[in-house]
Structures are given as C-alpha cells and as structure tokens.
Amino acid sequence: MTSPCILVTNDDGIHAPGLGILAQALEALGEVWVYAPDREQSAVGHGVSLHHPLRVTPFRDRWFMVDGTPTDCVMLAVRDLLRERPALIVSGINPGANLGDDVTYSGTVAGAYEGMLLGVPSMAVSNVSYAPKHLDTAGAVAERVARSILEHGLPPETMLNVNVPDVPEPELAGLAITRMGRRHYEDEIVRREDPRGRVYYWIGGGPPTHHAESGTDLEVVERNLVSVTPLHRDLTNHQAITYLEQWEFRP
Ligand SMILES: [Mn+2]
C-alpha cells in the first residue's frame, strides 16, 4: 500500500508548537503536507479571503505558509497545490478548547469543516488548556484517531471535533463520543475607559462557564476524557420545518 497523503493545517500560524507536534505525530501514518497561515488566525471561523491575493511561500520540506485563513489553506491545497487528493485532513493542535458553541468561531474547526465540504475525511484537534503543558498527549490522541479514520472512513458530510485534556497521557480517563454542549455566555464583554476617557470593549473577558449536561463535549473533558464529537454539515433544525410551514407568511 502506498503511503496516504495527509494534509495538516491550523489557525495559530505556521510557527505554533501544536502544528509541529501534530505533523510529527501523523508522520507514522502517511506523507504529511503542511499548509498553514503565516500568522495567528484564531477565531476567524470559516472565513475565506476574497478581497486580497493569496501568496503561498515554502517554509521547509513539504511545509508551506499562506497569508490567509485556515479555510484558504485547505481550499488551495486540496483544489490546486497538492499533487494528489489527501486521504485525511487534520487541523490543530489548538491551544485552547473548541467546545460547545465555540466551534463556529473556531478557525481550527473551520480548517476541518472545509475539508469535509471538499469530501475529505477531516478532524480538528484541540488541547483544552490555553497554556498547554501536554501537547504531546494531544499528538498521541490525534495519531490514534487519525489511524481509525483511515481504517474505517467517516460517515458522509461528517467531521470529527476532538478535544484533549491537558494531562500526561497515562492520566487520560479514556475517550467519549459526545454531542455539542452549550456554552454559557456571561460577563464576556468587558467595558472600560482608555487613558483619554474613551470607552472601549474587550470581548471574551471572563472565564467561560457551561451548562452541565452529561454526555456533552464540555462535560466529559472535565472528567479527563478525550471528547470526540461528530459534527454534521447540515445545520438545519429538521423538526422546525413542519412548525414553520404552519405559519401564515404574508407575501
Ligand atoms: Mn487557535
């Protein structure tokens, strides 16, 4: 069997430690190609660059940096730059959780989401700490989950969102398949005055809390379990269709 092509990206930029650890962990499974933003792109969501030209610069062997978003990186790599279609796309390892509602803000998740839209099995990997001490644990988990994806494939239009507790590998309690939980947004907007008396705002001030629903991504990582959430392309609330069809919309 020939070595599968694996595309790696992130949203923290090409110099981020998590990217190197991820690429290295996946070397065991295939030929790793890295296309990553040339700078920090966290919380850009599924943004795509439409209003400026994109440059791709070689960084080192099979590593390239793009002056764009994670979505730009995956789009360019899959649709134009890679010689073959990747067997797998992995985005990460993000320093900081991508749990609950935060998945839609996440550039890390978006890299994998774009891969899913392009029909390639894809996953996003995050370490739940904003100052990770154990990125190697997330690397080992990424390698194991990636191996399973290559073996089994993924259901259509589905990507995996993987969040790994920041503990040494032997302290992991296991792995749970989860659903998306709900973040509780409170005290998230800080309003202050600058030295000249003008008001400014800072989004994301206080520490996030969440609704304690068991079996959710937010809940299991607190028990030192790896959370693996299958995310689906279709955001439709199917039950709401029948309900809305009963409304009398006036033209
Ligand atoms: Mn990030």
Boltz pocket constraint, residues with backbone or C-beta under 6 A from the ligand:
constraints:
  - pocket:
      binder: B
      contacts: [[A, 11], [A, 12], [A, 41], [A, 42], [A, 43], [A, 94], [A, 95], [A, 107], [A, 108]]
      max_distance: 6.0
